[in-house]
């Protein structure tokens, strides 16, 4: 559906040998669902052929200055589906999300929303 897919690699964290394995994450936005909140979208992601339904893509305004972002900056977060166990919520599925992946997902979402109009 989308031609702009991002491929990132990261070393396998379970091994510390010099010949570490790398994992390539191919992330495609399968579906975008608008919510009543303009800063929150639900997305279904296809990650390396596995469909992850019910992720939240949020636009967040930074409240305090930090190392990377300053107060008032806009940044984006990707939340994964979770289940409650006791008093805490735990993610059902996850993968390491880089800034490249966030930017790619954002571009794919914007493209999909423009097609829906």
Long-range contacts (C-beta under 8 A, 24 or more apart in sequence): 1-28, 1-29, 1-30, 2-28, 2-29, 2-108, 2-111, 2-112, 4-104, 4-107, 4-108, 4-111, 5-104, 6-100, 6-101, 6-103, 6-104, 8-98, 8-100, 8-101, 10-96, 10-98, 24-48, 25-95, 25-96, 25-101, 27-101, 27-104, 27-105, 28-108, 29-105, 29-108, 29-109, 29-112, 31-112, 32-109, 32-112, 32-113, 32-116, 34-113, 41-109, 43-105, 43-109, 45-105, 47-95, 52-80, 52-81, 52-93, 53-81, 54-81, 55-79, 55-80, 55-81, 57-105, 57-106, 57-109, 76-102, 76-106, 77-102, 78-102, 78-105
